[in-house]
Amino acid sequence: MTCRFLSAFSIVALVLFGQLPDVESNADIPDFLKICRRSDPKLNECVRDSVESLKPYLKNGIPSLDIPPCEPLHVPQVEIKQGAGPVSIKSTYNDIEVRGATDFLLKSVKIDLDKERTRLKLFLPRLEMTSAYTMEGKILMLPIAGEGKAWGNYTDINAVVTTQGEKYEMNKETYFRVTDFYVDFNVGHASIHLDNLFNGDETLADAMNLFLNDNWQTVAAEIKPALEDTVAELFKDFANRIYSKYPYEVLSPY
């Protein structure tokens, strides 16, 4: 679930502030990218149109822009540590595979060029995730431990993303980077299954999986802050790897 918005955010990162490379001066940039210029009085609408034009290409990825294939979307590893409250767990997810990420809807874009700040609203109707997992701790005072395969289905996902950026100098050139990345998301419904809980004790495992699905909203509310921080760090790093490829003057035509 941690990587469900990655495809949408990485594409939006490329078009925000008009920061798509000029096709004429960069032969390796696909010609289907719609350029958004800072001087465009309808910049927000242009960015939305740019994202829509790129969506058909997301399934196979865009290698020249370091955008990986998004159907399925692969993420090597995510760690979550929640050390206090009703939910106290340490979990690691490896070889994460997410399906449905390209079906996102970019509901709105608000760009403040003077403050170098953006605000995005996105909606994803459905995501399916599989991964290998390890977990130990307590959930609502009940002990939980396991190592195996994890499955998850998530529907009606709404997210609000706020980013703060800045320009900086490197090798006598001006570049752009994201300094702060904030994520707030809500899931309409979730169903999960963790294989091999309690060393394969099927009775305890079935009871815990039933408990998790009956109480998913409470569990999600407890780990939401830690999960949002993890998501934000992933996206911030991904966006900055893209931004570092081109100087600001190339990425941000006026």
C-alpha positions as CSV (number, residue, x, y, z in Angstrom):
1,M,0.0,0.0,0.0
2,T,2.9,2.3,0.6
3,C,3.7,2.8,-3.1
4,R,0.2,3.2,-4.4
5,F,0.6,6.8,-5.5
6,L,4.1,6.6,-6.9
7,S,3.2,6.6,-10.6
8,A,0.9,9.6,-10.2
9,F,3.3,11.7,-8.1
10,S,6.3,11.0,-10.2
11,I,4.6,12.1,-13.4
12,V,3.2,15.2,-11.6
13,A,6.7,16.0,-10.4
14,L,7.9,16.3,-14.0
15,V,5.2,18.7,-15.1
16,L,4.9,21.0,-12.0
17,F,6.1,24.5,-12.5
18,G,6.3,23.7,-16.3
19,Q,9.3,21.6,-15.5
20,L,9.4,19.4,-18.4
21,P,12.5,19.4,-20.6
22,D,12.2,21.3,-23.9
23,V,11.7,18.7,-26.5
24,E,13.5,20.6,-29.1
25,S,16.7,20.9,-27.0
26,N,16.6,17.4,-25.6
27,A,16.4,14.6,-28.2
28,D,16.0,11.9,-25.6
29,I,12.7,13.3,-24.3
30,P,9.6,11.6,-25.7
31,D,7.6,13.8,-28.1
32,F,4.3,13.0,-26.4
33,L,5.2,15.3,-23.4
34,K,3.1,18.4,-23.3
35,I,5.2,21.4,-22.2
36,C,3.7,23.7,-19.6
37,R,5.3,27.1,-19.3
38,R,5.5,29.3,-16.2
39,S,3.9,32.2,-18.1
40,D,0.8,30.2,-19.0
41,P,-2.2,31.9,-17.3
42,K,-3.8,28.5,-17.1
43,L,-0.8,26.7,-15.7
44,N,-2.8,24.5,-13.3
45,E,-5.0,23.2,-16.2
46,C,-2.0,22.7,-18.4
47,V,-0.4,20.5,-15.8
48,R,-3.5,18.4,-15.5
49,D,-3.7,18.0,-19.3
50,S,0.0,17.0,-19.3
51,V,-0.6,14.3,-16.8
52,E,-3.6,13.0,-18.7
53,S,-1.5,12.8,-21.9
54,L,1.1,10.7,-20.1
55,K,-1.1,8.2,-18.5
56,P,-1.3,5.8,-21.4
57,Y,2.5,5.4,-21.3
58,L,2.8,4.6,-17.6
59,K,2.1,0.9,-17.9
60,N,5.3,0.2,-19.7
61,G,7.3,3.1,-18.1
62,I,9.3,5.9,-19.6
63,P,13.0,4.9,-19.3
64,S,14.4,8.3,-20.6
65,L,12.7,9.9,-17.6
66,D,13.6,7.2,-15.0
67,I,9.9,6.3,-14.7
68,P,9.6,2.5,-14.2
69,P,6.8,0.3,-15.5
70,C,3.8,1.0,-13.4
71,E,1.7,-2.1,-14.1
72,P,2.7,-3.7,-12.0
73,L,4.7,-1.2,-10.0
74,H,7.7,-2.7,-8.2
75,V,9.3,-1.3,-5.0
76,P,12.2,-3.2,-3.4
77,Q,11.5,-2.5,0.3
78,V,9.5,-0.5,2.8
79,E,9.9,-0.5,6.6
80,I,7.3,0.7,9.1
81,K,8.1,1.2,12.8
82,Q,5.3,2.2,15.2
83,G,6.5,2.2,18.7
84,A,3.6,3.5,20.8
85,G,-0.1,3.4,21.3
86,P,-2.6,0.6,20.6
87,V,-0.7,-0.4,17.6
88,S,3.0,-1.1,18.3
89,I,4.7,-3.0,15.4
90,K,7.8,-3.3,13.4
91,S,7.3,-4.6,9.9
92,T,9.2,-4.9,6.7
93,Y,7.8,-5.4,3.2
94,N,10.0,-6.7,0.4
95,D,9.5,-7.2,-3.3
96,I,6.3,-5.1,-3.3
97,E,4.1,-5.4,-6.4
98,V,1.3,-2.9,-6.9
99,R,-1.5,-3.1,-9.5
100,G,-3.9,-0.4,-10.4
101,A,-1.7,2.6,-9.9
102,T,-2.1,3.9,-13.4
103,D,-5.9,4.3,-13.0
104,F,-5.4,7.4,-10.8
105,L,-7.5,10.5,-11.3
106,L,-5.7,13.9,-10.8
107,K,-8.6,15.8,-9.3
108,S,-6.9,19.2,-8.9
109,V,-3.6,21.0,-9.1
110,K,-2.7,24.2,-7.4
111,I,0.7,25.7,-8.1
112,D,2.3,28.7,-6.3
113,L,5.3,29.7,-8.4
114,D,6.4,32.5,-6.1
115,K,6.5,30.2,-3.0
116,E,7.6,27.2,-5.1
117,R,4.8,25.2,-3.5
118,T,2.2,22.8,-5.0
119,R,-0.9,21.1,-3.7
120,L,-2.4,18.0,-5.5
121,K,-5.6,16.1,-5.0
122,L,-5.7,12.5,-6.4
123,F,-8.1,9.6,-6.4
124,L,-7.5,5.9,-7.0
125,P,-10.5,3.6,-7.4
126,R,-8.6,0.4,-6.5
127,L,-5.1,-1.0,-5.7
128,E,-3.9,-4.5,-5.2
129,M,-0.7,-5.2,-3.5
130,T,1.4,-8.3,-2.8
131,S,4.7,-8.6,-1.0
132,A,6.9,-10.6,1.3
133,Y,6.6,-9.4,4.9
134,T,8.0,-9.8,8.4
135,M,6.1,-8.4,11.3
136,E,6.2,-8.5,15.1
137,G,4.6,-6.4,17.8
138,K,1.1,-5.8,19.2
139,I,-2.1,-4.6,17.5
140,L,-4.9,-3.3,19.8
141,M,-3.0,-5.1,22.7
142,L,-3.0,-8.5,20.8
143,P,0.4,-10.0,20.0
144,I,1.2,-10.5,16.3
145,A,4.2,-12.1,14.6
146,G,4.8,-13.6,11.2
147,E,6.9,-13.9,8.1
148,G,5.6,-14.8,4.7
149,K,3.4,-13.4,1.9
150,A,1.1,-10.4,2.3
151,W,-1.9,-9.5,0.1
152,G,-4.0,-6.3,0.2
153,N,-6.9,-4.8,-1.7
154,Y,-7.6,-1.1,-1.2
155,T,-10.5,0.9,-2.7
156,D,-11.6,4.5,-3.0
157,I,-8.3,6.1,-2.0
158,N,-8.1,9.9,-1.7
159,A,-4.8,11.7,-1.3
160,V,-3.7,15.3,-0.8
161,V,-0.1,16.1,-1.4
162,T,1.8,19.3,-0.6
163,T,5.3,19.9,-1.8
164,Q,7.8,22.7,-1.0
165,G,10.8,23.2,-3.3
166,E,13.8,25.5,-3.8
167,K,16.5,26.3,-6.3
168,Y,20.1,25.6,-5.7
169,E,23.5,26.0,-7.5
170,M,25.6,23.1,-8.7
171,N,28.5,23.2,-11.2
172,K,27.6,26.8,-12.0
173,E,24.1,25.8,-13.0
174,T,20.8,26.3,-11.2
175,Y,18.8,23.2,-10.3
176,F,15.5,22.6,-8.5
177,R,14.8,20.2,-5.6
178,V,11.9,19.2,-3.3
179,T,12.7,20.1,0.3
180,D,9.5,19.0,2.0
181,F,6.9,16.5,0.9
182,Y,3.6,16.1,2.9
183,V,1.1,13.3,2.3
184,D,-2.4,12.9,3.7
185,F,-4.4,10.0,2.4
186,N,-7.7,8.2,3.3
187,V,-8.8,4.7,2.2
188,G,-12.4,4.0,1.7
189,H,-12.1,0.2,2.3
190,A,-9.3,-2.3,2.8
191,S,-9.0,-6.1,3.0
192,I,-5.7,-7.8,3.8
193,H,-4.3,-11.3,4.4
194,L,-1.0,-12.2,6.0
195,D,0.2,-15.7,5.3
196,N,2.1,-17.8,7.9
197,L,1.3,-15.8,11.0
198,F,2.4,-17.3,14.3
199,N,4.7,-19.8,12.7
200,G,2.0,-21.4,10.6
201,D,-0.5,-21.9,13.5
202,E,-3.7,-21.8,11.3
203,T,-6.1,-21.3,14.1
204,L,-4.3,-18.2,15.5
205,A,-3.6,-17.0,11.9
206,D,-7.2,-17.2,10.8
207,A,-8.4,-15.4,13.9
208,M,-5.8,-12.6,13.5
209,N,-6.6,-12.1,9.8
210,L,-10.3,-11.9,10.6
211,F,-9.6,-9.5,13.5
212,L,-7.4,-7.3,11.2
213,N,-10.1,-7.1,8.5
214,D,-12.9,-6.4,11.0
215,N,-10.8,-3.6,12.6
216,W,-8.8,-2.3,9.6
217,Q,-10.0,1.3,10.1
218,T,-8.7,1.5,13.7
219,V,-5.4,-0.2,12.7
220,A,-5.0,2.2,9.7
221,A,-5.7,5.2,11.9
222,E,-2.9,4.2,14.3
223,I,-0.2,3.6,11.7
224,K,-1.3,6.4,9.3
225,P,1.2,9.1,10.5
226,A,4.2,6.6,10.2
227,L,3.0,5.4,6.9
228,E,2.5,8.9,5.5
229,D,6.0,9.8,6.6
230,T,7.4,6.7,4.8
231,V,5.5,7.5,1.6
232,A,6.6,11.1,1.7
233,E,10.3,10.2,2.0
234,L,10.0,7.7,-0.9
235,F,8.3,10.3,-3.2
236,K,10.7,13.1,-2.2
237,D,13.7,11.0,-3.1
238,F,12.1,9.9,-6.4
239,A,11.2,13.4,-7.5
240,N,14.6,14.8,-6.7
241,R,16.3,12.1,-8.7
242,I,14.3,13.3,-11.7
243,Y,14.9,17.0,-11.0
244,S,18.6,16.5,-10.7
245,K,18.8,15.3,-14.4
246,Y,18.3,18.8,-15.9
247,P,19.2,22.4,-15.0
248,Y,16.3,24.6,-13.9
249,E,16.5,26.8,-17.1
250,V,16.0,23.7,-19.2
251,L,13.2,22.3,-17.0
252,S,11.4,25.5,-16.5
253,P,10.8,27.5,-19.7
254,Y,9.1,30.8,-19.3
